[in-house]
Amino acid sequence: MTASEFDLIQRYFSDLGSRRDDVLLGVGDDAALLQPMAGEALALCVDTLVGGVHFPQDAPAETVGHKALAVNLSDLAAMGARPAWATLSLTIPAADEDWIAAFARGFGNLARYHGMALVGGDITRGSLSISVQAAGFVPRGRALTRRGARPGDAICVSGTLGDAALGLQLWQHGRGDLDEETRWLAERLHRPTPRVSLGLALRGCATAAVDVSDGLAQDLGHVLRASGVGAQLDVDRLPVSTAAARYATEDERSRHSLSGGDDYELCFTVVRSCLHKLDAIASRVGVQITRVGTIQPGAGLDLVHADRSPARLEVPGYTHFGDRGDRG
Amino acid sequence: MTASEFDLIQRYFSDLGSRRDDVLLGVGDDAALLQPMAGEALALCVDTLVGGVHFPQDAPAETVGHKALAVNLSDLAAMGARPAWATLSLTIPAADEDWIAAFARGFGNLARYHGMALVGGDITRGSLSISVQAAGFVPRGRALTRRGARPGDAICVSGTLGDAALGLQLWQHGRGDLDEETRWLAERLHRPTPRVSLGLALRGCATAAVDVSDGLAQDLGHVLRASGVGAQLDVDRLPVSTAAARYATEDERSRHSLSGGDDYELCFTVVRSCLHKLDAIASRVGVQITRVGTIQPGAGLDLVHADRSPARLEVPGYTHFGDRGDRG
């Protein structure tokens, strides 16, 4: 570790997030020493954001710090795991202290909100890129995976879909700051809200879950393949925000809600006998839940309208490698 | 996760390393699910290698895969931790399958050697950069940290120092393939050997440890600051390989062994009453151990010759941020 880098880490990253009793030794040694929760499974994920690919190079550093952690919290949420620790690899072109301070603020605020401690990391020189690893806990056998969806299960999504894609479109056209609604859409893009509480509430209720990072069609597709099932999706039921209803054409709304990335909502399946619990869960965690389809035997995704007629929508296929990269 | 990226991960990374019973759910979901070892502390570290900074852009992919994991194993070794799991964030300019296959081979071979499983990761598009997180276990209270060095402790290092710096110098001048010795030096640079067995053997024996990634002076400096002590280092005792003795000038040898990076040897301190154990440890793990100095009260590093006269060597100061970045 170089001296000034050592100083940067000491100054901005040595006490980031919450203090936790299970951190035996935090930032500043060759590795952190942690005390895992007895009897629980450790959920471990990693996600990298590359400047110019996953966020604009000139995005405010505070939002980059927020988002780098948020996308990983979203993965933990999709497992029903309670966040505990994070590590951070920050690659930056130069040691711009203002940028680093703002980045650390965005990262730290979200970490504290979720009771999470930053326990280790490194800073290297290079093209802007942030790799975060998040660890959390879930009781053995109660994790939400992609494998448990069964025919007849209802398919639900949290929040609204397509906001981030619309926010990006407006932002790219210099229309991100027109009014409250476009600013809200920009926030949805730059400062996503990981659905951690919802993930915890869905333990024992959802049969499968995934976070919607690459668009509903694609992410639900992962669940279908992992579970060996198909699905019917009612495109007229896909939840769209009032901001999107105002600023997107009908065609854009369909496209964004099916294949727009970066929403970080949860898509999950529940057995029908559990559907009645969802209203209470939605109220408790303060997130709208919408039933959007049904798991069926077979494979693949059938898009239908409310009257069950086939929806002739073009769903952009799986993005080719490199266009966005994995937000899984 | 994009389709072709999904395919790449399935093809090259879904079963990399050893199979372990404590991996409840590996690559392919939103997070891995792992069963930590009861009663032990989890050691967690992360280190990023940036192409063109930490390895040449045209380094063989197999060695890049090896090194990306090795530098993290070296951190676990310095904690006295037994490796268990790794995650991988691979950022590459294009989906070059030959490169990825060779990278995975280098990573996987080293992981298997150490009984480690790759449990998660992502692939993104961008400038070549690899961020690896490694997790291991160490019984509570038996980890080697940087904090325990006390006046009177002997300072020891494993292996030989400065080989990687010399290897880089030769390689940069197109002299990496002259003979067995220059090839060995190139291997020391490109394919470092993490001292995992030594780290395990030093539990209960070493009072502090650090891996030598940025040069002995700098890395020992971290131990001195963390422990609140100083040290006297006998520069005539620094272990130099026969290859370095042949290809480096005396001045280069001194400089490389004190401040050359990338050696990934261990520097550790032991109470004198434990010194007699080191020969047996060195034999058992097959690594040379050399006593190079003594911890003393105060602060800072005194360089001396065998006759205790001050060594007037110029030790390049802490590398400025960005020249190399953290290999801590």
Contacts between the chains, C-beta under 8 A, distances in Angstrom:
chain1	res1	chain2	res2	distance
A	1	B	214	6.5
A	1	B	218	7.8
A	1	B	222	6.9
A	1	B	326	4.3
A	1	B	327	7.4
A	1	B	328	3.8
A	2	B	214	7.1
A	2	B	218	7.9
A	2	B	318	5.3
A	2	B	319	4.7
A	2	B	320	6.5
A	2	B	321	5.2
A	2	B	322	8.0
A	2	B	323	7.0
A	2	B	324	6.7
A	2	B	325	7.1
A	2	B	326	6.8
A	3	B	317	7.4
A	3	B	318	3.4
A	3	B	319	8.0
A	4	B	318	7.6
A	4	B	320	6.5
A	4	B	321	4.2
A	5	B	321	4.8
A	5	B	325	6.7
A	5	B	326	5.4
A	6	B	222	7.8
A	6	B	318	7.7
A	6	B	326	7.9
A	6	B	328	8.0
A	8	B	321	7.1
A	9	B	326	7.7
A	24	B	41	5.7
A	24	B	140	7.7
A	25	B	143	7.4
A	25	B	145	6.3
A	28	B	146	7.8
A	28	B	226	7.2
A	29	B	79	7.1
A	29	B	145	5.3
A	29	B	146	5.3
A	29	B	147	7.7
A	29	B	226	7.4
A	30	B	45	6.3
A	30	B	75	4.3
A	30	B	76	7.7
A	30	B	78	4.0
A	30	B	79	5.4
A	30	B	146	7.3
A	30	B	209	7.7
A	30	B	210	6.3
A	30	B	211	6.0
A	30	B	328	6.6
A	31	B	43	4.2
A	31	B	44	5.8
A	31	B	45	3.7
A	31	B	75	5.2
A	31	B	76	6.1
A	31	B	78	7.6
A	31	B	79	4.7
A	31	B	81	6.6
A	31	B	134	7.8
A	31	B	136	7.7
A	32	B	43	7.0
A	32	B	44	4.8
A	32	B	45	7.0
A	33	B	41	4.6
A	33	B	42	7.3
A	33	B	43	5.8
A	33	B	79	7.2
A	33	B	138	7.3
A	33	B	143	5.5
A	33	B	145	7.8
A	34	B	41	6.4
A	34	B	42	4.4
A	34	B	43	7.7
A	34	B	44	6.0
A	35	B	41	6.1
A	35	B	42	7.4
A	35	B	140	7.7
A	36	B	36	3.6
A	36	B	42	5.3
A	38	B	38	6.6
A	41	B	24	5.7
A	41	B	33	4.6
A	41	B	34	6.4
A	41	B	35	6.1
A	42	B	33	7.3
A	42	B	34	4.4
A	42	B	35	7.4
A	42	B	36	5.3
A	42	B	42	7.6
A	43	B	31	4.2
A	43	B	32	7.0
A	43	B	33	5.8
A	43	B	34	7.7
A	44	B	31	5.8
A	44	B	32	4.8
A	44	B	34	5.9
A	44	B	85	7.1
A	44	B	87	6.3
A	44	B	119	6.3
A	44	B	120	6.1
A	44	B	135	7.4
A	45	B	30	6.3
A	45	B	31	3.7
A	45	B	32	7.0
A	45	B	87	7.5
A	45	B	120	5.8
A	46	B	87	4.4
A	46	B	88	7.5
A	46	B	89	5.3
A	46	B	120	5.9
A	46	B	121	5.9
A	46	B	122	6.3
A	46	B	131	7.6
A	46	B	133	6.3
A	47	B	89	7.6
A	47	B	122	5.7
A	48	B	89	4.3
A	48	B	91	6.1
A	48	B	122	5.8
A	48	B	124	5.1
A	48	B	131	6.7
A	50	B	91	6.0
A	50	B	124	5.2
A	50	B	125	6.9
A	50	B	126	3.8
A	51	B	126	7.9
A	52	B	126	7.7
A	53	B	124	6.5
A	53	B	125	5.9
A	53	B	126	5.9
A	54	B	124	7.4
A	75	B	30	4.3
A	75	B	31	5.2
A	76	B	30	7.7
A	76	B	31	6.1
A	78	B	30	4.0
A	78	B	31	7.6
A	79	B	29	7.1
A	79	B	30	5.4
A	79	B	31	4.7
A	79	B	33	7.2
A	81	B	31	6.6
A	85	B	44	7.1
A	87	B	44	6.3
A	87	B	45	7.5
A	87	B	46	4.4
A	87	B	133	6.0
A	88	B	46	7.5
A	89	B	46	5.3
A	89	B	47	7.6
A	89	B	48	4.3
A	89	B	89	7.6
A	89	B	131	4.3
A	91	B	48	6.0
A	91	B	50	6.0
A	91	B	129	6.0
A	94	B	322	6.8
A	95	B	321	4.6
A	95	B	322	6.6
A	119	B	44	6.3
A	120	B	44	6.0
A	120	B	45	5.8
A	120	B	46	5.9
A	121	B	46	5.9
A	122	B	46	6.2
A	122	B	47	5.7
A	122	B	48	5.8
A	122	B	325	7.1
A	122	B	326	4.2
A	122	B	327	7.9
A	122	B	328	6.6
A	123	B	321	7.7
A	123	B	325	6.6
A	123	B	326	5.9
A	124	B	48	5.0
A	124	B	50	5.2
A	124	B	53	6.6
A	124	B	54	7.4
A	124	B	325	3.4
A	124	B	326	6.4
A	125	B	50	6.9
A	125	B	53	5.8
A	125	B	321	7.1
A	125	B	322	3.8
A	125	B	323	7.7
A	125	B	324	8.0
A	125	B	325	5.2
A	126	B	50	3.8
A	126	B	51	7.9
A	126	B	52	7.7
A	126	B	53	5.8
A	126	B	127	6.3
A	126	B	129	6.0
A	126	B	325	7.8
A	127	B	126	6.3
A	127	B	127	4.0
A	127	B	129	7.4
A	129	B	91	6.0
A	129	B	126	6.0
A	129	B	127	7.4
A	129	B	129	5.7
A	131	B	46	7.6
A	131	B	48	6.7
A	131	B	89	4.3
A	131	B	131	3.8
A	133	B	46	6.3
A	133	B	87	6.0
A	133	B	133	4.6
A	134	B	31	7.8
A	135	B	44	7.4
A	136	B	31	7.7
A	138	B	33	7.3
A	140	B	24	7.7
A	140	B	35	7.7
A	143	B	25	7.4
A	143	B	33	5.5
A	145	B	25	6.3
A	145	B	29	5.3
A	145	B	33	7.8
A	146	B	28	7.7
A	146	B	29	5.3
A	146	B	30	7.3
A	147	B	29	7.7
A	209	B	30	7.7
A	210	B	30	6.3
A	211	B	30	6.0
A	214	B	1	6.5
A	214	B	2	7.1
A	218	B	1	7.7
A	218	B	2	7.9
A	222	B	1	6.9
A	222	B	6	7.8
A	226	B	28	7.2
A	226	B	29	7.4
A	317	B	3	7.3
A	318	B	2	5.3
A	318	B	3	3.4
A	318	B	4	7.6
A	318	B	6	7.6
A	319	B	2	4.7
A	319	B	3	7.9
A	320	B	2	6.4
A	320	B	3	7.9
A	320	B	4	6.3
A	321	B	2	5.2
A	321	B	3	8.0
A	321	B	4	4.2
A	321	B	5	4.6
A	321	B	8	7.0
A	321	B	95	4.6
A	321	B	123	7.6
A	321	B	125	7.1
A	322	B	2	7.9
A	322	B	94	6.7
A	322	B	95	6.5
A	322	B	125	3.8
A	323	B	2	7.0
A	323	B	125	7.6
A	324	B	2	6.7
A	324	B	125	8.0
A	325	B	2	7.1
A	325	B	5	6.8
A	325	B	122	7.0
A	325	B	123	6.6
A	325	B	124	3.4
A	325	B	125	5.2
A	325	B	126	7.8
A	326	B	1	4.3
A	326	B	2	6.8
A	326	B	5	5.3
A	326	B	6	7.9
A	326	B	9	7.6
A	326	B	122	4.2
A	326	B	123	5.8
A	326	B	124	6.4
A	327	B	1	7.3
A	327	B	122	7.9
A	328	B	1	3.8
A	328	B	6	8.0
A	328	B	30	6.6
A	328	B	122	6.6
